[in-house]
Amino acid sequence: MCHGIDVKGTGPLANKSNPPTPNLTTPAFKKRLNDYPGVIVSSIILRPNGDLIPKTLRENGVRLSPHSWSVKDLRDLNQYMSAVISKNR
């Protein structure tokens, strides 16, 4: 919804959040990912009140079920996003 299939920040909600959704395929982000392997997960957790992503989705009509992130969820997310980012150069 936000980063888009290509993770370049081109999804339909990319410009609806503040700050806008970043392009995760830039050399600068890939360097951050390499230097700080947990940057994807930490950026989700450290967003203002940990609520930027769910808040943006809710404000744009996306219905979310109540869900607490588990450690496995965060590890799975990090693994998936890292794989997608490495494929999109």
FIMIMI-875243 format. One record per atom (N, C-alpha, C, O): residue in one letter; z, x, y; residue number from 1; atom name. Coordinates in steps of 0.2 Angstrom, whole numbers, plus 5000, padded with zeros to 4 digits. Last residue first. Layout:
BEGIN
<fido type="A" up="Z" east="X" north="Y" seq="NUM" atom="CA"/>
...
This chain:
BEGIN
<fido type="R" up="4962" east="5084" north="4983" seq="89" atom="N"/>
<fido type="R" up="4961" east="5091" north="4987" seq="89" atom="CA"/>
<fido type="R" up="4957" east="5089" north="4993" seq="89" atom="C"/>
<fido type="R" up="4956" east="5094" north="4997" seq="89" atom="O"/>
<fido type="N" up="4970" east="5077" north="4972" seq="88" atom="N"/>
<fido type="N" up="4967" east="5075" north="4978" seq="88" atom="CA"/>
<fido type="N" up="4967" east="5081" north="4983" seq="88" atom="C"/>
<fido type="N" up="4972" east="5082" north="4986" seq="88" atom="O"/>
<fido type="K" up="4978" east="5082" north="4962" seq="87" atom="N"/>
<fido type="K" up="4971" east="5080" north="4960" seq="87" atom="CA"/>
<fido type="K" up="4967" east="5079" north="4966" seq="87" atom="C"/>
<fido type="K" up="4961" east="5079" north="4966" seq="87" atom="O"/>
<fido type="S" up="4991" east="5084" north="4968" seq="86" atom="N"/>
<fido type="S" up="4987" east="5090" north="4965" seq="86" atom="CA"/>
<fido type="S" up="4980" east="5088" north="4964" seq="86" atom="C"/>
<fido type="S" up="4975" east="5092" north="4964" seq="86" atom="O"/>
<fido type="I" up="4994" east="5070" north="4970" seq="85" atom="N"/>
<fido type="I" up="4993" east="5075" north="4976" seq="85" atom="CA"/>
<fido type="I" up="4989" east="5081" north="4973" seq="85" atom="C"/>
<fido type="I" up="4984" east="5083" north="4977" seq="85" atom="O"/>
<fido type="V" up="4996" east="5066" north="4957" seq="84" atom="N"/>
<fido type="V" up="4991" east="5063" north="4961" seq="84" atom="CA"/>
<fido type="V" up="4989" east="5067" north="4967" seq="84" atom="C"/>
<fido type="V" up="4983" east="5068" north="4968" seq="84" atom="O"/>
<fido type="A" up="5007" east="5074" north="4953" seq="83" atom="N"/>
<fido type="A" up="5001" east="5074" north="4949" seq="83" atom="CA"/>
<fido type="A" up="4995" east="5071" north="4954" seq="83" atom="C"/>
<fido type="A" up="4990" east="5074" north="4954" seq="83" atom="O"/>
<fido type="S" up="5017" east="5070" north="4962" seq="82" atom="N"/>
<fido type="S" up="5015" east="5077" north="4962" seq="82" atom="CA"/>
<fido type="S" up="5008" east="5078" north="4959" seq="82" atom="C"/>
<fido type="S" up="5004" east="5082" north="4961" seq="82" atom="O"/>
<fido type="M" up="5019" east="5057" north="4959" seq="81" atom="N"/>
<fido type="M" up="5016" east="5059" north="4965" seq="81" atom="CA"/>
<fido type="M" up="5013" east="5066" north="4966" seq="81" atom="C"/>
<fido type="M" up="5008" east="5067" north="4968" seq="81" atom="O"/>
<fido type="Y" up="5024" east="5058" north="4946" seq="80" atom="N"/>
<fido type="Y" up="5018" east="5055" north="4947" seq="80" atom="CA"/>
<fido type="Y" up="5015" east="5057" north="4953" seq="80" atom="C"/>
<fido type="Y" up="5009" east="5058" north="4954" seq="80" atom="O"/>
<fido type="Q" up="5036" east="5066" north="4948" seq="79" atom="N"/>
<fido type="Q" up="5031" east="5068" north="4944" seq="79" atom="CA"/>
<fido type="Q" up="5024" east="5065" north="4945" seq="79" atom="C"/>
<fido type="Q" up="5019" east="5068" north="4945" seq="79" atom="O"/>
<fido type="N" up="5043" east="5057" north="4957" seq="78" atom="N"/>
<fido type="N" up="5041" east="5064" north="4959" seq="78" atom="CA"/>
<fido type="N" up="5035" east="5067" north="4955" seq="78" atom="C"/>
<fido type="N" up="5031" east="5070" north="4957" seq="78" atom="O"/>
<fido type="L" up="5044" east="5046" north="4949" seq="77" atom="N"/>
<fido type="L" up="5040" east="5045" north="4955" seq="77" atom="CA"/>
<fido type="L" up="5038" east="5052" north="4957" seq="77" atom="C"/>
<fido type="L" up="5032" east="5053" north="4959" seq="77" atom="O"/>
<fido type="D" up="5052" east="5051" north="4939" seq="76" atom="N"/>
<fido type="D" up="5046" east="5048" north="4937" seq="76" atom="CA"/>
<fido type="D" up="5041" east="5048" north="4943" seq="76" atom="C"/>
<fido type="D" up="5035" east="5050" north="4943" seq="76" atom="O"/>
<fido type="R" up="5064" east="5054" north="4947" seq="75" atom="N"/>
<fido type="R" up="5060" east="5059" north="4943" seq="75" atom="CA"/>
<fido type="R" up="5053" east="5057" north="4941" seq="75" atom="C"/>
<fido type="R" up="5048" east="5061" north="4942" seq="75" atom="O"/>
<fido type="L" up="5067" east="5041" north="4951" seq="74" atom="N"/>
<fido type="L" up="5066" east="5046" north="4956" seq="74" atom="CA"/>
<fido type="L" up="5062" east="5052" north="4953" seq="74" atom="C"/>
<fido type="L" up="5057" east="5055" north="4956" seq="74" atom="O"/>
<fido type="D" up="5070" east="5035" north="4939" seq="73" atom="N"/>
<fido type="D" up="5065" east="5032" north="4943" seq="73" atom="CA"/>
<fido type="D" up="5062" east="5037" north="4948" seq="73" atom="C"/>
<fido type="D" up="5057" east="5038" north="4949" seq="73" atom="O"/>
<fido type="K" up="5081" east="5042" north="4934" seq="72" atom="N"/>
<fido type="K" up="5074" east="5043" north="4930" seq="72" atom="CA"/>
<fido type="K" up="5069" east="5040" north="4935" seq="72" atom="C"/>
<fido type="K" up="5063" east="5043" north="4935" seq="72" atom="O"/>
<fido type="V" up="5090" east="5039" north="4943" seq="71" atom="N"/>
<fido type="V" up="5088" east="5046" north="4943" seq="71" atom="CA"/>
<fido type="V" up="5082" east="5046" north="4940" seq="71" atom="C"/>
<fido type="V" up="5077" east="5050" north="4942" seq="71" atom="O"/>
<fido type="S" up="5086" east="5023" north="4950" seq="70" atom="N"/>
<fido type="S" up="5089" east="5027" north="4946" seq="70" atom="CA"/>
<fido type="S" up="5087" east="5034" north="4946" seq="70" atom="C"/>
<fido type="S" up="5082" east="5035" north="4949" seq="70" atom="O"/>
<fido type="W" up="5087" east="5012" north="4964" seq="69" atom="N"/>
<fido type="W" up="5083" east="5018" north="4961" seq="69" atom="CA"/>
<fido type="W" up="5088" east="5022" north="4956" seq="69" atom="C"/>
<fido type="W" up="5094" east="5023" north="4958" seq="69" atom="O"/>
<fido type="S" up="5089" east="4995" north="4962" seq="68" atom="N"/>
<fido type="S" up="5092" east="5001" north="4964" seq="68" atom="CA"/>
<fido type="S" up="5088" east="5007" north="4961" seq="68" atom="C"/>
<fido type="S" up="5087" east="5006" north="4955" seq="68" atom="O"/>
<fido type="H" up="5082" east="4980" north="4968" seq="67" atom="N"/>
<fido type="H" up="5081" east="4986" north="4963" seq="67" atom="CA"/>
<fido type="H" up="5085" east="4992" north="4966" seq="67" atom="C"/>
<fido type="H" up="5084" east="4994" north="4972" seq="67" atom="O"/>
<fido type="P" up="5075" east="4964" north="4970" seq="66" atom="N"/>
<fido type="P" up="5081" east="4969" north="4971" seq="66" atom="CA"/>
<fido type="P" up="5081" east="4974" north="4966" seq="66" atom="C"/>
<fido type="P" up="5081" east="4973" north="4960" seq="66" atom="O"/>
<fido type="S" up="5058" east="4964" north="4973" seq="65" atom="N"/>
<fido type="S" up="5064" east="4962" north="4969" seq="65" atom="CA"/>
<fido type="S" up="5069" east="4967" north="4970" seq="65" atom="C"/>
<fido type="S" up="5068" east="4973" north="4972" seq="65" atom="O"/>
<fido type="L" up="5048" east="4960" north="4987" seq="64" atom="N"/>
<fido type="L" up="5052" east="4966" north="4983" seq="64" atom="CA"/>
<fido type="L" up="5057" east="4962" north="4979" seq="64" atom="C"/>
<fido type="L" up="5061" east="4959" north="4982" seq="64" atom="O"/>
<fido type="R" up="5033" east="4955" north="4993" seq="63" atom="N"/>
<fido type="R" up="5040" east="4953" north="4990" seq="63" atom="CA"/>
<fido type="R" up="5042" east="4959" north="4986" seq="63" atom="C"/>
<fido type="R" up="5039" east="4961" north="4981" seq="63" atom="O"/>
<fido type="V" up="5026" east="4959" north="5008" seq="62" atom="N"/>
<fido type="V" up="5026" east="4961" north="5001" seq="62" atom="CA"/>
<fido type="V" up="5033" east="4959" north="4999" seq="62" atom="C"/>
<fido type="V" up="5038" east="4962" north="5001" seq="62" atom="O"/>
<fido type="G" up="5025" east="4956" north="5022" seq="61" atom="N"/>
<fido type="G" up="5024" east="4951" north="5017" seq="61" atom="CA"/>
<fido type="G" up="5024" east="4953" north="5010" seq="61" atom="C"/>
<fido type="G" up="5022" east="4949" north="5005" seq="61" atom="O"/>
<fido type="N" up="5029" east="4966" north="5030" seq="60" atom="N"/>
<fido type="N" up="5021" east="4965" north="5030" seq="60" atom="CA"/>
<fido type="N" up="5020" east="4960" north="5024" seq="60" atom="C"/>
<fido type="N" up="5014" east="4960" north="5021" seq="60" atom="O"/>
<fido type="E" up="5042" east="4968" north="5029" seq="59" atom="N"/>
<fido type="E" up="5039" east="4965" north="5036" seq="59" atom="CA"/>
<fido type="E" up="5032" east="4964" north="5035" seq="59" atom="C"/>
<fido type="E" up="5030" east="4960" north="5040" seq="59" atom="O"/>
<fido type="R" up="5043" east="4974" north="5016" seq="58" atom="N"/>
<fido type="R" up="5045" east="4967" north="5018" seq="58" atom="CA"/>
<fido type="R" up="5042" east="4964" north="5024" seq="58" atom="C"/>
<fido type="R" up="5040" east="4958" north="5024" seq="58" atom="O"/>
<fido type="L" up="5037" east="4986" north="5019" seq="57" atom="N"/>
<fido type="L" up="5034" east="4982" north="5014" seq="57" atom="CA"/>
<fido type="L" up="5036" east="4975" north="5016" seq="57" atom="C"/>
<fido type="L" up="5032" east="4970" north="5016" seq="57" atom="O"/>
<fido type="T" up="5046" east="4991" north="5028" seq="56" atom="N"/>
<fido type="T" up="5039" east="4991" north="5030" seq="56" atom="CA"/>
<fido type="T" up="5036" east="4986" north="5025" seq="56" atom="C"/>
<fido type="T" up="5032" east="4982" north="5028" seq="56" atom="O"/>
<fido type="K" up="5058" east="4991" north="5020" seq="55" atom="N"/>
<fido type="K" up="5058" east="4987" north="5026" seq="55" atom="CA"/>
<fido type="K" up="5050" east="4986" north="5028" seq="55" atom="C"/>
<fido type="K" up="5049" east="4981" north="5030" seq="55" atom="O"/>
<fido type="P" up="5055" east="5001" north="5010" seq="54" atom="N"/>
<fido type="P" up="5056" east="4993" north="5008" seq="54" atom="CA"/>
<fido type="P" up="5055" east="4989" north="5014" seq="54" atom="C"/>
<fido type="P" up="5053" east="4983" north="5014" seq="54" atom="O"/>
<fido type="I" up="5053" east="5012" north="5018" seq="53" atom="N"/>
<fido type="I" up="5048" east="5010" north="5014" seq="53" atom="CA"/>
<fido type="I" up="5049" east="5002" north="5012" seq="53" atom="C"/>
<fido type="I" up="5045" east="4998" north="5013" seq="53" atom="O"/>
<fido type="L" up="5066" east="5014" north="5025" seq="52" atom="N"/>
<fido type="L" up="5059" east="5013" north="5029" seq="52" atom="CA"/>
<fido type="L" up="5054" east="5010" north="5025" seq="52" atom="C"/>
<fido type="L" up="5050" east="5005" north="5027" seq="52" atom="O"/>
<fido type="D" up="5079" east="5015" north="5020" seq="51" atom="N"/>
<fido type="D" up="5076" east="5009" north="5020" seq="51" atom="CA"/>
<fido type="D" up="5069" east="5008" north="5023" seq="51" atom="C"/>
<fido type="D" up="5066" east="5003" north="5023" seq="51" atom="O"/>
<fido type="G" up="5088" east="5025" north="5022" seq="50" atom="N"/>
<fido type="G" up="5084" east="5025" north="5015" seq="50" atom="CA"/>
<fido type="G" up="5080" east="5018" north="5015" seq="50" atom="C"/>
<fido type="G" up="5079" east="5016" north="5009" seq="50" atom="O"/>
<fido type="N" up="5092" east="5026" north="5035" seq="49" atom="N"/>
<fido type="N" up="5095" east="5022" north="5030" seq="49" atom="CA"/>
<fido type="N" up="5092" east="5021" north="5024" seq="49" atom="C"/>
<fido type="N" up="5094" east="5016" north="5020" seq="49" atom="O"/>
<fido type="P" up="5077" east="5034" north="5038" seq="48" atom="N"/>
<fido type="P" up="5082" east="5030" north="5041" seq="48" atom="CA"/>
<fido type="P" up="5085" east="5025" north="5036" seq="48" atom="C"/>
<fido type="P" up="5082" east="5020" north="5034" seq="48" atom="O"/>
<fido type="R" up="5075" east="5044" north="5023" seq="47" atom="N"/>
<fido type="R" up="5072" east="5040" north="5028" seq="47" atom="CA"/>
<fido type="R" up="5078" east="5036" north="5031" seq="47" atom="C"/>
<fido type="R" up="5083" east="5035" north="5028" seq="47" atom="O"/>
<fido type="L" up="5080" east="5050" north="5012" seq="46" atom="N"/>
<fido type="L" up="5082" east="5052" north="5019" seq="46" atom="CA"/>
<fido type="L" up="5079" east="5048" north="5024" seq="46" atom="C"/>
<fido type="L" up="5081" east="5050" north="5030" seq="46" atom="O"/>
<fido type="I" up="5073" east="5045" north="5001" seq="45" atom="N"/>
<fido type="I" up="5080" east="5044" north="5001" seq="45" atom="CA"/>
<fido type="I" up="5083" east="5046" north="5009" seq="45" atom="C"/>
<fido type="I" up="5087" east="5042" north="5011" seq="45" atom="O"/>
<fido type="I" up="5060" east="5050" north="5003" seq="44" atom="N"/>
<fido type="I" up="5061" east="5043" north="5002" seq="44" atom="CA"/>
<fido type="I" up="5069" east="5041" north="5004" seq="44" atom="C"/>
<fido type="I" up="5071" east="5037" north="5007" seq="44" atom="O"/>
<fido type="S" up="5062" east="5063" north="5004" seq="43" atom="N"/>
<fido type="S" up="5059" east="5060" north="5010" seq="43" atom="CA"/>
<fido type="S" up="5060" east="5052" north="5009" seq="43" atom="C"/>
<fido type="S" up="5061" east="5049" north="5014" seq="43" atom="O"/>
<fido type="S" up="5066" east="5067" north="4991" seq="42" atom="N"/>
<fido type="S" up="5071" east="5067" north="4997" seq="42" atom="CA"/>
<fido type="S" up="5068" east="5064" north="5003" seq="42" atom="C"/>
<fido type="S" up="5072" east="5061" north="5007" seq="42" atom="O"/>
<fido type="V" up="5054" east="5065" north="4984" seq="41" atom="N"/>
<fido type="V" up="5060" east="5060" north="4983" seq="41" atom="CA"/>
<fido type="V" up="5065" east="5061" north="4989" seq="41" atom="C"/>
<fido type="V" up="5068" east="5056" north="4991" seq="41" atom="O"/>
<fido type="I" up="5046" east="5074" north="4990" seq="40" atom="N"/>
<fido type="I" up="5044" east="5067" north="4990" seq="40" atom="CA"/>
<fido type="I" up="5050" east="5063" north="4989" seq="40" atom="C"/>
<fido type="I" up="5051" east="5058" north="4993" seq="40" atom="O"/>
<fido type="V" up="5053" east="5087" north="4988" seq="39" atom="N"/>
<fido type="V" up="5052" east="5084" north="4995" seq="39" atom="CA"/>
<fido type="V" up="5050" east="5077" north="4995" seq="39" atom="C"/>
<fido type="V" up="5052" east="5073" north="5000" seq="39" atom="O"/>
<fido type="G" up="5057" east="5094" north="4978" seq="38" atom="N"/>
<fido type="G" up="5060" east="5088" north="4978" seq="38" atom="CA"/>
<fido type="G" up="5058" east="5084" north="4985" seq="38" atom="C"/>
<fido type="G" up="5061" east="5079" north="4986" seq="38" atom="O"/>
<fido type="P" up="5051" east="5107" north="4979" seq="37" atom="N"/>
<fido type="P" up="5048" east="5102" north="4974" seq="37" atom="CA"/>
<fido type="P" up="5051" east="5095" north="4975" seq="37" atom="C"/>
<fido type="P" up="5047" east="5091" north="4973" seq="37" atom="O"/>
<fido type="Y" up="5047" east="5116" north="4992" seq="36" atom="N"/>
<fido type="Y" up="5052" east="5111" north="4991" seq="36" atom="CA"/>
<fido type="Y" up="5050" east="5106" north="4986" seq="36" atom="C"/>
<fido type="Y" up="5048" east="5100" north="4988" seq="36" atom="O"/>
<fido type="D" up="5035" east="5123" north="4991" seq="35" atom="N"/>
<fido type="D" up="5041" east="5126" north="4993" seq="35" atom="CA"/>
<fido type="D" up="5047" east="5122" north="4992" seq="35" atom="C"/>
<fido type="D" up="5053" east="5125" north="4990" seq="35" atom="O"/>
<fido type="N" up="5026" east="5113" north="4987" seq="34" atom="N"/>
<fido type="N" up="5027" east="5119" north="4983" seq="34" atom="CA"/>
<fido type="N" up="5033" east="5122" north="4985" seq="34" atom="C"/>
<fido type="N" up="5037" east="5125" north="4980" seq="34" atom="O"/>
<fido type="L" up="5027" east="5104" north="4997" seq="33" atom="N"/>
<fido type="L" up="5029" east="5102" north="4990" seq="33" atom="CA"/>
<fido type="L" up="5030" east="5108" north="4986" seq="33" atom="C"/>
<fido type="L" up="5034" east="5107" north="4981" seq="33" atom="O"/>
<fido type="R" up="5023" east="5112" north="5008" seq="32" atom="N"/>
<fido type="R" up="5030" east="5109" north="5008" seq="32" atom="CA"/>
<fido type="R" up="5032" east="5107" north="5001" seq="32" atom="C"/>
<fido type="R" up="5037" east="5108" north="4998" seq="32" atom="O"/>
<fido type="K" up="5010" east="5114" north="5004" seq="31" atom="N"/>
<fido type="K" up="5014" east="5119" north="5005" seq="31" atom="CA"/>
<fido type="K" up="5022" east="5117" north="5004" seq="31" atom="C"/>
<fido type="K" up="5026" east="5120" north="5001" seq="31" atom="O"/>
<fido type="K" up="5005" east="5101" north="5005" seq="30" atom="N"/>
<fido type="K" up="5005" east="5104" north="4998" seq="30" atom="CA"/>
<fido type="K" up="5010" east="5110" north="4998" seq="30" atom="C"/>
<fido type="K" up="5013" east="5112" north="4993" seq="30" atom="O"/>
<fido type="F" up="5007" east="5099" north="5019" seq="29" atom="N"/>
<fido type="F" up="5011" east="5095" north="5014" seq="29" atom="CA"/>
<fido type="F" up="5011" east="5098" north="5007" seq="29" atom="C"/>
<fido type="F" up="5016" east="5099" north="5004" seq="29" atom="O"/>
<fido type="A" up="4997" east="5108" north="5023" seq="28" atom="N"/>
<fido type="A" up="5004" east="5109" north="5026" seq="28" atom="CA"/>
<fido type="A" up="5009" east="5105" north="5021" seq="28" atom="C"/>
<fido type="A" up="5014" east="5107" north="5019" seq="28" atom="O"/>
<fido type="P" up="4985" east="5104" north="5018" seq="27" atom="N"/>
<fido type="P" up="4988" east="5110" north="5015" seq="27" atom="CA"/>
<fido type="P" up="4995" east="5111" north="5018" seq="27" atom="C"/>
<fido type="P" up="4999" east="5114" north="5014" seq="27" atom="O"/>
<fido type="T" up="4986" east="5086" north="5014" seq="26" atom="N"/>
<fido type="T" up="4985" east="5092" north="5018" seq="26" atom="CA"/>
<fido type="T" up="4988" east="5098" north="5016" seq="26" atom="C"/>
<fido type="T" up="4993" east="5098" north="5012" seq="26" atom="O"/>
<fido type="T" up="4989" east="5075" north="5006" seq="25" atom="N"/>
<fido type="T" up="4984" east="5080" north="5003" seq="25" atom="CA"/>
<fido type="T" up="4983" east="5086" north="5008" seq="25" atom="C"/>
<fido type="T" up="4979" east="5090" north="5006" seq="25" atom="O"/>
<fido type="L" up="4996" east="5065" north="5011" seq="24" atom="N"/>
<fido type="L" up="5000" east="5069" north="5007" seq="24" atom="CA"/>
<fido type="L" up="4995" east="5075" north="5004" seq="24" atom="C"/>
<fido type="L" up="4997" east="5079" north="5000" seq="24" atom="O"/>
<fido type="N" up="4997" east="5059" north="5027" seq="23" atom="N"/>
<fido type="N" up="4992" east="5061" north="5022" seq="23" atom="CA"/>
<fido type="N" up="4995" east="5066" north="5018" seq="23" atom="C"/>
<fido type="N" up="4997" east="5072" north="5020" seq="23" atom="O"/>
<fido type="P" up="5010" east="5047" north="5031" seq="22" atom="N"/>
<fido type="P" up="5007" east="5054" north="5031" seq="22" atom="CA"/>
<fido type="P" up="5001" east="5055" north="5026" seq="22" atom="C"/>
<fido type="P" up="5002" east="5051" north="5021" seq="22" atom="O"/>
<fido type="T" up="5012" east="5032" north="5040" seq="21" atom="N"/>
<fido type="T" up="5011" east="5035" north="5033" seq="21" atom="CA"/>
<fido type="T" up="5007" east="5042" north="5034" seq="21" atom="C"/>
<fido type="T" up="5002" east="5042" north="5036" seq="21" atom="O"/>
<fido type="P" up="5021" east="5033" north="5056" seq="20" atom="N"/>
<fido type="P" up="5015" east="5031" north="5052" seq="20" atom="CA"/>
<fido type="P" up="5015" east="5035" north="5045" seq="20" atom="C"/>
<fido type="P" up="5018" east="5041" north="5045" seq="20" atom="O"/>
<fido type="P" up="5039" east="5032" north="5057" seq="19" atom="N"/>
<fido type="P" up="5032" east="5035" north="5058" seq="19" atom="CA"/>
<fido type="P" up="5027" east="5033" north="5054" seq="19" atom="C"/>
<fido type="P" up="5028" east="5030" north="5048" seq="19" atom="O"/>
<fido type="N" up="5035" east="5016" north="5055" seq="18" atom="N"/>
<fido type="N" up="5036" east="5021" north="5061" seq="18" atom="CA"/>
<fido type="N" up="5041" east="5026" north="5058" seq="18" atom="C"/>
<fido type="N" up="5047" east="5025" north="5057" seq="18" atom="O"/>
<fido type="S" up="5021" east="5007" north="5048" seq="17" atom="N"/>
<fido type="S" up="5028" east="5010" north="5048" seq="17" atom="CA"/>
<fido type="S" up="5029" east="5015" north="5054" seq="17" atom="C"/>
<fido type="S" up="5024" east="5017" north="5057" seq="17" atom="O"/>
<fido type="K" up="5008" east="5004" north="5049" seq="16" atom="N"/>
<fido type="K" up="5013" east="4998" north="5050" seq="16" atom="CA"/>
<fido type="K" up="5020" east="5001" north="5050" seq="16" atom="C"/>
<fido type="K" up="5025" east="4998" north="5052" seq="16" atom="O"/>
<fido type="N" up="4998" east="5011" north="5045" seq="15" atom="N"/>
<fido type="N" up="5000" east="5012" north="5052" seq="15" atom="CA"/>
<fido type="N" up="5005" east="5007" north="5054" seq="15" atom="C"/>
<fido type="N" up="5006" east="5006" north="5059" seq="15" atom="O"/>
<fido type="A" up="4997" east="5008" north="5031" seq="14" atom="N"/>
<fido type="A" up="4998" east="5015" north="5033" seq="14" atom="CA"/>
<fido type="A" up="5000" east="5016" north="5040" seq="14" atom="C"/>
<fido type="A" up="5004" east="5020" north="5042" seq="14" atom="O"/>
<fido type="L" up="4994" east="4997" north="5024" seq="13" atom="N"/>
<fido type="L" up="5000" east="4997" north="5028" seq="13" atom="CA"/>
<fido type="L" up="5001" east="5004" north="5031" seq="13" atom="C"/>
<fido type="L" up="5007" east="5005" north="5034" seq="13" atom="O"/>
<fido type="P" up="4982" east="4999" north="5017" seq="12" atom="N"/>
<fido type="P" up="4982" east="4994" north="5022" seq="12" atom="CA"/>
<fido type="P" up="4989" east="4994" north="5026" seq="12" atom="C"/>
<fido type="P" up="4988" east="4991" north="5031" seq="12" atom="O"/>
<fido type="G" up="4980" east="5018" north="5016" seq="11" atom="N"/>
<fido type="G" up="4982" east="5011" north="5013" seq="11" atom="CA"/>
<fido type="G" up="4982" east="5006" north="5019" seq="11" atom="C"/>
<fido type="G" up="4983" east="5008" north="5025" seq="11" atom="O"/>
<fido type="T" up="4979" east="5031" north="5020" seq="10" atom="N"/>
<fido type="T" up="4974" east="5026" north="5022" seq="10" atom="CA"/>
<fido type="T" up="4975" east="5019" north="5019" seq="10" atom="C"/>
<fido type="T" up="4970" east="5015" north="5019" seq="10" atom="O"/>
<fido type="G" up="4985" east="5043" north="5016" seq="9" atom="N"/>
<fido type="G" up="4988" east="5039" north="5022" seq="9" atom="CA"/>
<fido type="G" up="4983" east="5033" north="5024" seq="9" atom="C"/>
<fido type="G" up="4983" east="5032" north="5030" seq="9" atom="O"/>
<fido type="K" up="4980" east="5049" north="5005" seq="8" atom="N"/>
<fido type="K" up="4978" east="5052" north="5012" seq="8" atom="CA"/>
<fido type="K" up="4981" east="5047" north="5018" seq="8" atom="C"/>
<fido type="K" up="4979" east="5049" north="5023" seq="8" atom="O"/>
<fido type="V" up="4980" east="5045" north="4992" seq="7" atom="N"/>
<fido type="V" up="4986" east="5047" north="4995" seq="7" atom="CA"/>
<fido type="V" up="4985" east="5051" north="5002" seq="7" atom="C"/>
<fido type="V" up="4989" east="5055" north="5004" seq="7" atom="O"/>
<fido type="D" up="4970" east="5037" north="4987" seq="6" atom="N"/>
<fido type="D" up="4969" east="5044" north="4988" seq="6" atom="CA"/>
<fido type="D" up="4975" east="5048" north="4991" seq="6" atom="C"/>
<fido type="D" up="4974" east="5054" north="4992" seq="6" atom="O"/>
<fido type="I" up="4976" east="5024" north="4988" seq="5" atom="N"/>
<fido type="I" up="4974" east="5027" north="4981" seq="5" atom="CA"/>
<fido type="I" up="4973" east="5035" north="4981" seq="5" atom="C"/>
<fido type="I" up="4975" east="5038" north="4977" seq="5" atom="O"/>
<fido type="G" up="4988" east="5024" north="5000" seq="4" atom="N"/>
<fido type="G" up="4982" east="5023" north="4998" seq="4" atom="CA"/>
<fido type="G" up="4981" east="5026" north="4991" seq="4" atom="C"/>
<fido type="G" up="4985" east="5031" north="4989" seq="4" atom="O"/>
<fido type="H" up="5001" east="5024" north="5007" seq="3" atom="N"/>
<fido type="H" up="4997" east="5031" north="5006" seq="3" atom="CA"/>
<fido type="H" up="4990" east="5030" north="5004" seq="3" atom="C"/>
<fido type="H" up="4986" east="5034" north="5005" seq="3" atom="O"/>
<fido type="C" up="5003" east="5010" north="5006" seq="2" atom="N"/>
<fido type="C" up="5004" east="5014" north="5012" seq="2" atom="CA"/>
<fido type="C" up="5000" east="5020" north="5012" seq="2" atom="C"/>
<fido type="C" up="4995" east="5021" north="5016" seq="2" atom="O"/>
<fido type="M" up="5000" east="5004" north="4994" seq="1" atom="N"/>
<fido type="M" up="5000" east="5000" north="5000" seq="1" atom="CA"/>
<fido type="M" up="5000" east="5004" north="5006" seq="1" atom="C"/>
<fido type="M" up="4997" east="5002" north="5011" seq="1" atom="O"/>
